[in-house]
Amino acid sequence: MATKTNPLQFIQQVRGEVSKVVWPTRREVVLTTVMVFIMATLTAIFFFFVDLLIRTGLTGLLGMFG
């Protein structure tokens, strides 16, 4: 069973751990954000064309029997 730490000791431990975090620079954040938007756009375009292909194929297939 783990030993309990008092709140003051816990806050000191949290501060110690947070001080070890390497925060990204503004340039890294902007670059990552732009890359996410580009990848989301490319993914949306890809799925648009996959949907169009499937829809066209099913419409043609159902039109043959209808």
C-alpha positions in Angstrom: 0.0 0.0 0.0 1.4 3.4 -0.9 2.1 6.0 1.8 0.1 9.2 1.8 1.8 12.5 1.2 0.6 15.7 2.7 -0.8 18.4 0.4 2.3 20.7 0.8 4.6 17.9 -0.1 2.4 17.0 -3.1 2.4 20.6 -4.4 6.2 20.7 -4.1 6.5 17.4 -6.1 4.1 18.7 -8.8 6.2 21.9 -9.1 9.3 19.9 -9.4 7.8 17.8 -12.2 6.4 20.8 -14.0 9.7 22.5 -14.0 11.1 19.5 -16.0 8.6 20.0 -18.8 10.1 21.3 -22.0 7.6 23.7 -23.5 7.4 24.1 -27.3 8.4 27.4 -28.8 5.9 29.7 -30.5 7.3 28.7 -33.9 6.9 24.9 -33.1 3.3 25.5 -32.1 2.5 27.5 -35.2 4.2 24.9 -37.5 2.5 22.0 -35.8 -0.9 23.7 -36.1 -0.4 24.5 -39.8 0.6 20.8 -40.4 -2.5 19.6 -38.6 -4.8 21.8 -40.8 -3.0 20.6 -43.9 -3.3 16.9 -43.0 -7.0 17.4 -42.0 -7.7 19.0 -45.3 -5.9 16.3 -47.3 -7.8 13.6 -45.3 -11.1 15.4 -46.0 -10.3 15.6 -49.7 -9.3 11.9 -49.8 -12.5 10.7 -48.1 -14.6 13.0 -50.4 -13.2 11.2 -53.4 -13.6 7.8 -51.8 -17.2 8.6 -51.0 -17.8 10.0 -54.5 -16.4 6.8 -56.0 -18.5 4.5 -53.9 -21.6 6.6 -54.4 -21.1 6.6 -58.2 -20.4 2.9 -58.3 -23.5 2.0 -56.2 -25.7 4.4 -58.2 -24.6 2.8 -61.5 -25.0 -0.7 -60.0 -28.5 0.0 -58.7 -29.4 1.7 -62.0 -28.7 -1.5 -63.9 -31.3 -3.4 -61.8 -33.8 -0.6 -61.5 
